[in-house]
Amino acid sequence: STESGRDYVRVYSCQSLSCSYTTELPGSPFSGSTVPGPVSASTGFMYVRFITDSSIRYAGFVASYGFTFGLQCLDCPAGKSLTAGASQCSDPCEAGTYSTDGFKAVGGGNCVSCASGLISGAGATSCTACPAGKYMGRNISASASASAINICSQSGSKRLTASSGVISDGDGDYSNNADCYVLIWSPGTTVTLSFTSFRTESGSDYVRVYSCQSSSCSSITELPGSPFSGSTVPGPVSASTGFMYVRFITDSS
């Protein structure tokens, strides 16, 4: 909940990653104790902003996000597949699990994990060459909601592979001498991290965000804008490699 009429969550749709042009979504701004219904940005870019005044504090909010790609598909020849949004078949069949009709399985089912260029039928115990048929790319249809994951917790996985999620430093004020991290792993896609709130001791406590070349993160590149410190909410950052490493470091005071 927020202080009604004074503290707001505003949600916008953007036309690009820079969010230089925004449109406030229907129902926004949200204020008070009523839990808003879902809001969606069909452009693929959503900007969330939380604004409070100088008095009276409430518990605030927690939100989860998800996404759905378009379900475009084409008839492809044997050994070829189609990435989401593409207009022609070109990519070789990628490794993964497939159903009998040639569609890449989003999850579950009784499919076999196959090497690139091979495919399994539902219930199969072996892999065969990709046949002709309709193909879609990785994560072609995914939507999810998730509770916030505390990356400073000593328990739980430090590697996230779900199509969506929420990360935080935990409830309340963070600890001194913290060194927390998480690896967000989605090979073959672009991983985007969007901050909804941000406040650290400026110049002393940092969030650093890197792009990795593989799941081992043995070779990393710090992303533009990183490190982040202070009270300004950073804009979205993306790792086109499909591997993102997020680290939160605080000093002793």
C-alpha positions, 0 to 999 in steps of 0.5 A: 500500500502507498499513501493514497493520493500522494505516493504513486507507482506509474507504469509506462510503455516505451517505444525503444530501450532508451524510453525517450518516448513514453505512454502512460498505460491505462489505470496508471498512476496507482496509489492507495491500498487497492492492488492494481490488475495486470498492465501490459506494454505491447511494445516490449519495453515497460518503464515503472516509476515509484514516486513519494512525497516528503511525509508518511511512509507505508509498506510500499509494493512488490510487483512481478513481471512476465512476457509473451513473444509473438507466435509467428511460425513458418513451414521450414525445410528439414534441418532449418528453424525459425527464430521468433519474429523472423520472416524466413527460415535460416537458423539450423535446428537448435539444441533443446526439446521439441514436440512431434509437430516440430514446435520447440517445447516451452517446458514440460512434456516427455521430450528428450534434450537433443543436440543441435540439428536433432529433434525428439518426439513426445515420449521419445527416448532418442533423437533424430534429424530435424524433419520439415515442419513448422518451427519457432525459436527459443522462448517463443512463448513465455509468460511468468510471474515471480516473487522477489529473489534476495540475492544476498541470501545465503540460501537459494540458487545464484543462477536464474534461468526462468524467463522472468523474475524479480531480484532485490537485496532483501527487505529493509536496509541492506547490510554492511560489507555485503558482496552479493551476486546472481547470474541470469542465464538465458543462452540465445536471447538478450537479458534485460535488467530494469530497476524499479527502485534504487537507493544506496550510499552514493560513491560507497555502495554499488550495483555492478552489472556485467555481460558474460560470454558463457555460463562460467562468466570467466570473461566479463564486460561491465555494461554501459552505465555500470556501476550504479550508486546513489538515489537515481534509478538506473535505466534498463541494461541489457546483455546480448550474450544471454548471460548477465552477472549482477553484483552488489557491493557495500562498504563497512559503514 
